[in-house]
Amino acid sequence: MIEHLSNPGKFLESAKKHLKKDGKLVLTTPNLRSLYLMKEILLGKTRGGHVVGFTEETLRNLLKRHGGL
Protein backbone atom coordinates (compact mmCIF):
# COMPACT_ATOMS: atom_id res chain seq x y z
CA MET A 1 0.00 0.00 0.00
CA ILE A 2 2.96 2.33 0.41
CA GLU A 3 3.04 2.97 -3.36
CA HIS A 4 -0.32 4.80 -3.04
CA LEU A 5 0.92 7.41 -0.55
CA SER A 6 1.96 10.92 -1.62
CA ASN A 7 4.53 11.10 1.19
CA PRO A 8 5.72 7.62 2.19
CA GLY A 9 8.52 9.09 4.33
CA LYS A 10 6.05 10.86 6.61
CA PHE A 11 4.05 7.64 6.87
CA LEU A 12 7.14 5.72 7.99
CA GLU A 13 8.04 8.38 10.56
CA SER A 14 4.51 8.26 11.97
CA ALA A 15 4.48 4.46 12.00
CA LYS A 16 7.70 4.41 14.00
CA LYS A 17 6.20 6.78 16.59
CA HIS A 18 3.18 4.52 17.02
CA LEU A 19 4.92 1.14 17.11
CA LYS A 20 5.73 -0.48 20.41
CA LYS A 21 9.45 -0.80 21.22
CA ASP A 22 9.61 -4.32 19.76
CA GLY A 23 6.84 -3.71 17.19
CA LYS A 24 7.19 -4.60 13.53
CA LEU A 25 5.92 -2.86 10.43
CA VAL A 26 4.96 -5.07 7.50
CA LEU A 27 4.99 -3.44 4.05
CA THR A 28 3.94 -4.88 0.73
CA THR A 29 4.49 -3.17 -2.59
CA PRO A 30 4.98 -4.22 -6.22
CA ASN A 31 8.63 -4.58 -7.20
CA LEU A 32 9.36 -2.36 -10.22
CA ARG A 33 12.05 -4.81 -11.30
CA SER A 34 9.68 -7.76 -11.61
CA LEU A 35 9.36 -8.99 -15.19
CA TYR A 36 5.59 -9.18 -14.88
CA LEU A 37 5.26 -5.56 -13.78
CA MET A 38 7.72 -4.36 -16.46
CA LYS A 39 5.61 -6.11 -19.11
CA GLU A 40 2.40 -4.56 -17.73
CA ILE A 41 3.96 -1.08 -17.74
CA LEU A 42 5.22 -1.46 -21.31
CA LEU A 43 1.80 -2.63 -22.46
CA GLY A 44 0.05 0.19 -20.60
CA LYS A 45 -1.90 -2.26 -18.46
CA THR A 46 -0.93 -1.08 -14.99
CA ARG A 47 -3.67 -0.33 -12.50
CA GLY A 48 -4.06 3.31 -11.54
CA GLY A 49 -3.53 4.81 -8.14
CA HIS A 50 0.19 4.22 -7.73
CA VAL A 51 1.93 7.46 -6.80
CA VAL A 52 5.45 6.04 -6.58
CA GLY A 53 7.18 2.78 -7.45
CA PHE A 54 9.83 0.93 -5.50
CA THR A 55 12.61 -1.53 -6.02
CA GLU A 56 14.15 -3.36 -3.07
CA GLU A 57 17.01 -0.85 -3.06
CA THR A 58 14.84 2.28 -3.14
CA LEU A 59 12.57 0.92 -0.41
CA ARG A 60 15.56 0.09 1.83
CA ASN A 61 16.92 3.63 1.29
CA LEU A 62 13.57 5.16 2.19
CA LEU A 63 13.39 3.06 5.36
CA LYS A 64 16.90 4.15 6.39
CA ARG A 65 16.10 7.83 5.84
CA HIS A 66 12.82 7.82 7.73
CA GLY A 67 13.11 6.13 11.06
CA GLY A 68 15.54 3.33 10.47
CA LEU A 69 12.79 0.73 10.46
N, C-alpha and C positions, 0 to 999 in steps of 0.2 A: 503493500500500500504506500510505501514511502515515495514511489515514483509519481504519485498524484498530488504531492504537497508542493506548494509554491516556495516554502522555505524549510527544507528538510533539516537544516542545521539547527534552527530554533526548536523544531520538534524533538530532536535528539537531546538538546540541552534541557528541555522541559521534562522529557522522559527520565533523564538522570536524576533530576530533582525529586521526582515522585517515586522512584524505585527504592525499595528497602536496601539496606547495606549490601546484602548478598543477593539482591534481585537480579533478574535476567531480562533482557529485552530481546524478543524474537522478531526479526524482520524477514519479510519475503519480498522479492522484487524480480522482475524478468532480467536475465543477464543479456546485455546488448551484444555480447560475443557469441551467443548461441546461434548455431546455424539456422535453426527454425525461425528465430526472431529476425535474423538478417534477411532470410528469404521473404518473410512477411512484409518487412519494411520495403524491400526492393519492389515487391508486387503491389505496394500500397494497400495492404490488407490489415494494417495494425488497427487495434481498437483505440478509439479516442480517449482522452482524459489523462494521458500521461504527460506530466509537466517536464520531467527530467528522466534520463535513462542512466543506468549504472552498469559498470563492469565490476568484477570483484575488487580490482585495484581502486577504482574511484569510490566505491562504497567504504572500503577500509580507510582511505584518506579522509573521507567525510567523518567517519566515526572517531578518528584520531583528533581531528580539529575541534569537534564539538562534544566534549565530555569524556573522551577516552573510553567509551563503552566497548 
